[in-house]
């Protein structure tokens, strides 16, 4: 696989990460209810992790000769705290599946593969934390 295709994949991932940053931050700011301080704190922590991912992706993209995207997708901002947790959980589950595919696609590039595997591990942790909050 050529550098151009790897850059394209990394920019797709970067869009996902930038979108996650904005969604987590918006949920952090707008969380309300008895459990909101704890959950809002989690949203903030997860947004910071996503920022680190977006930064690492940009570094790799530029190292490969590309230009990092600044685009984001639409964010989902429900009113209820439980719904915020649920939509973030769904985003993380989708990201996990996406990452598994991306890792297979870039497997010839060891550096990119390792970076995506590290990010995948964080996404799995995020999903696990959110899933636990949704358990009854």
VEXDO-163588 format. One line per field, with one value per residue: residue number from 1; y, z, x of N, C-alpha, C in turn. Coordinates in steps of 0.05 Angstrom, whole numbers, plus 5000, padded with zeros to 4 digits. Example, Ala and Ser with C-alpha at 12.3 -4.5 7.8 and 13.67 -1.06 7.14 Angstrom:
2
nr = c(1_2)
n_y = c(4886_4955)
n_z = c(5156_5142)
n_x = c(5264_5257)
ca_y = c(4910_4979)
ca_z = c(5156_5143)
ca_x = c(5246_5273)
c_y = c(4934_5001)
c_z = c(5156_5157)
c_x = c(5264_5258)
This chain:
136
nr = c(1_2_3_4_5_6_7_8_9_10_11_12_13_14_15_16_17_18_19_20_21_22_23_24_25_26_27_28_29_30_31_32_33_34_35_36_37_38_39_40_41_42_43_44_45_46_47_48_49_50_51_52_53_54_55_56_57_58_59_60_61_62_63_64_65_66_67_68_69_70_71_72_73_74_75_76_77_78_79_80_81_82_83_84_85_86_87_88_89_90_91_92_93_94_95_96_97_98_99_100_101_102_103_104_105_106_107_108_109_110_111_112_113_114_115_116_117_118_119_120_121_122_123_124_125_126_127_128_129_130_131_132_133_134_135_136)
n_y = c(4976_5044_5108_5149_5124_5107_5156_5176_5140_5151_5204_5196_5170_5211_5249_5222_5222_5278_5292_5262_5288_5339_5323_5297_5339_5376_5347_5343_5397_5406_5368_5347_5336_5288_5252_5278_5307_5267_5238_5279_5292_5244_5248_5293_5273_5232_5262_5288_5246_5232_5278_5272_5228_5251_5288_5254_5226_5268_5281_5234_5233_5280_5264_5226_5257_5281_5324_5340_5332_5379_5371_5355_5307_5307_5322_5290_5311_5296_5312_5287_5258_5202_5188_5215_5185_5137_5149_5162_5113_5082_5108_5096_5040_5034_5059_5023_4978_5001_5014_4964_4947_4987_4976_4927_4943_4976_4944_4933_4976_4983_5022_5056_5018_5001_5048_5055_5009_5021_5065_5040_5007_5046_5064_5018_5016_5063_5049_5007_5034_5067_5030_5005_5046_5046_4999_4965)
n_z = c(5000_4984_5006_4999_5004_5057_5083_5070_5098_5151_5155_5153_5202_5234_5227_5254_5306_5317_5314_5357_5399_5400_5410_5460_5491_5487_5511_5561_5578_5578_5611_5660_5722_5777_5775_5743_5754_5760_5711_5673_5683_5666_5611_5598_5608_5570_5523_5524_5517_5465_5439_5443_5410_5360_5353_5349_5303_5265_5267_5245_5195_5172_5174_5135_5091_5082_5091_5149_5163_5182_5188_5215_5232_5240_5305_5361_5408_5458_5506_5556_5607_5609_5556_5530_5548_5524_5467_5462_5475_5432_5390_5405_5400_5345_5327_5346_5313_5263_5270_5273_5220_5194_5214_5192_5139_5136_5149_5127_5139_5192_5233_5231_5239_5292_5320_5309_5335_5388_5395_5386_5432_5472_5455_5464_5519_5532_5512_5547_5597_5589_5578_5628_5657_5636_5653_5688)
n_x = c(5017_5011_5039_5002_4951_4954_4958_4908_4874_4892_4875_4820_4814_4831_4789_4749_4770_4775_4722_4702_4729_4703_4650_4653_4672_4630_4590_4612_4610_4554_4530_4484_4451_4445_4488_4523_4573_4613_4608_4614_4667_4691_4679_4710_4762_4764_4760_4809_4844_4828_4846_4901_4906_4890_4931_4976_4963_4963_5018_5039_5016_5039_5092_5091_5086_5038_4979_4947_4878_4827_4774_4710_4658_4586_4564_4531_4487_4452_4399_4393_4434_4444_4432_4473_4517_4504_4505_4558_4581_4564_4591_4643_4642_4634_4681_4719_4710_4720_4775_4798_4793_4823_4874_4885_4887_4933_4974_5025_5056_5091_5100_5055_5016_5026_5016_4961_4942_4954_4920_4871_4869_4860_4809_4780_4783_4755_4703_4692_4690_4646_4606_4601_4578_4528_4505_4455)
ca_y = c(5000_5068_5128_5164_5109_5107_5183_5177_5125_5166_5227_5186_5165_5238_5260_5208_5232_5306_5292_5252_5310_5359_5312_5293_5365_5388_5332_5352_5424_5406_5346_5356_5314_5281_5239_5293_5314_5244_5231_5301_5288_5223_5258_5310_5256_5218_5282_5293_5223_5235_5300_5260_5212_5269_5299_5232_5221_5291_5278_5212_5243_5298_5248_5212_5277_5290_5347_5331_5344_5392_5367_5337_5299_5318_5311_5284_5322_5292_5328_5270_5247_5173_5187_5223_5162_5117_5157_5159_5085_5073_5119_5080_5013_5037_5065_4998_4962_5016_5012_4936_4947_5004_4963_4907_4956_4988_4925_4934_4999_4975_5045_5064_4996_5002_5072_5050_4989_5036_5081_5020_4999_5067_5064_4995_5025_5082_5035_4992_5053_5077_5007_5001_5067_5040_4974_4969)
ca_z = c(5000_4981_5026_4995_5015_5086_5091_5067_5121_5175_5156_5161_5231_5247_5228_5276_5331_5320_5320_5385_5418_5401_5422_5488_5505_5488_5532_5587_5585_5581_5628_5684_5737_5802_5769_5722_5759_5754_5683_5659_5686_5648_5584_5595_5606_5544_5502_5524_5504_5436_5430_5439_5385_5337_5351_5339_5275_5250_5265_5227_5168_5162_5169_5109_5070_5078_5106_5168_5160_5205_5186_5234_5225_5257_5333_5372_5435_5471_5530_5580_5612_5601_5527_5523_5552_5503_5441_5462_5475_5404_5375_5411_5388_5316_5324_5350_5288_5242_5275_5266_5191_5186_5222_5171_5114_5137_5163_5116_5152_5221_5251_5231_5252_5321_5329_5309_5355_5413_5396_5389_5460_5486_5447_5478_5547_5532_5509_5572_5618_5583_5581_5656_5666_5626_5665_5708)
ca_x = c(5000_5026_5036_4977_4929_4957_4951_4878_4863_4898_4858_4793_4815_4833_4762_4735_4781_4768_4693_4699_4737_4682_4626_4659_4674_4603_4576_4624_4599_4525_4521_4470_4438_4458_4513_4537_4601_4630_4607_4626_4696_4699_4678_4733_4786_4764_4766_4838_4856_4823_4864_4928_4905_4889_4958_4994_4955_4974_5047_5045_5008_5059_5116_5088_5084_5010_4968_4926_4852_4815_4746_4696_4631_4566_4564_4505_4486_4426_4396_4396_4460_4445_4433_4500_4534_4496_4514_4587_4587_4560_4613_4667_4639_4639_4709_4734_4707_4735_4804_4807_4795_4845_4899_4890_4894_4959_4992_5052_5069_5093_5097_5027_5001_5030_5002_4933_4937_4953_4895_4850_4868_4847_4781_4767_4780_4733_4678_4687_4682_4619_4588_4597_4560_4501_4495_4433)
c_y = c(5025_5088_5144_5151_5109_5135_5186_5163_5141_5191_5219_5182_5192_5251_5248_5219_5261_5308_5283_5274_5329_5348_5308_5319_5378_5373_5339_5378_5423_5385_5358_5333_5306_5267_5255_5301_5291_5238_5253_5299_5266_5233_5276_5293_5242_5237_5287_5270_5224_5257_5289_5242_5229_5281_5278_5226_5243_5289_5256_5220_5261_5284_5233_5231_5287_5315_5337_5346_5359_5389_5350_5329_5312_5305_5308_5293_5319_5309_5312_5258_5218_5171_5196_5199_5142_5124_5155_5130_5074_5083_5103_5052_5014_5042_5040_4981_4975_5012_4984_4934_4963_4990_4942_4920_4967_4970_4924_4956_4994_4999_5054_5043_4997_5026_5067_5029_5002_5052_5062_5011_5020_5068_5041_5002_5044_5068_5019_5010_5062_5054_5003_5022_5060_5015_4981_4950)
c_z = c(5000_5004_5024_5007_5046_5097_5091_5091_5147_5177_5162_5191_5245_5248_5251_5303_5337_5327_5349_5405_5422_5415_5452_5503_5508_5510_5560_5596_5592_5599_5653_5697_5760_5797_5750_5729_5752_5724_5666_5660_5668_5619_5578_5591_5579_5521_5501_5511_5473_5424_5425_5415_5360_5332_5339_5310_5257_5246_5245_5198_5156_5157_5143_5086_5064_5094_5123_5163_5185_5205_5209_5222_5244_5285_5342_5401_5446_5496_5555_5582_5603_5570_5516_5526_5530_5476_5440_5461_5446_5386_5380_5399_5358_5311_5327_5324_5265_5245_5267_5236_5182_5192_5201_5145_5113_5148_5152_5128_5182_5240_5253_5244_5282_5333_5330_5330_5383_5417_5400_5419_5477_5480_5461_5508_5550_5531_5535_5594_5614_5586_5610_5667_5658_5639_5687_5732)
c_x = c(5018_5021_5010_4953_4930_4949_4920_4865_4868_4881_4829_4793_4816_4805_4747_4744_4774_4738_4688_4707_4714_4657_4630_4660_4646_4587_4586_4612_4569_4513_4507_4456_4456_4486_4531_4566_4620_4631_4619_4657_4706_4699_4702_4758_4787_4769_4796_4853_4852_4841_4892_4928_4906_4917_4977_4988_4966_5004_5054_5038_5029_5086_5115_5085_5057_5003_4945_4900_4844_4784_4735_4669_4612_4567_4535_4505_4457_4423_4401_4424_4463_4446_4460_4519_4529_4507_4545_4596_4584_4582_4638_4666_4645_4668_4726_4733_4723_4765_4814_4811_4819_4872_4905_4900_4923_4981_5020_5069_5069_5088_5068_5010_5002_5015_4972_4925_4936_4928_4871_4847_4854_4817_4766_4764_4757_4706_4672_4677_4653_4599_4581_4577_4531_4489_4475_4438)
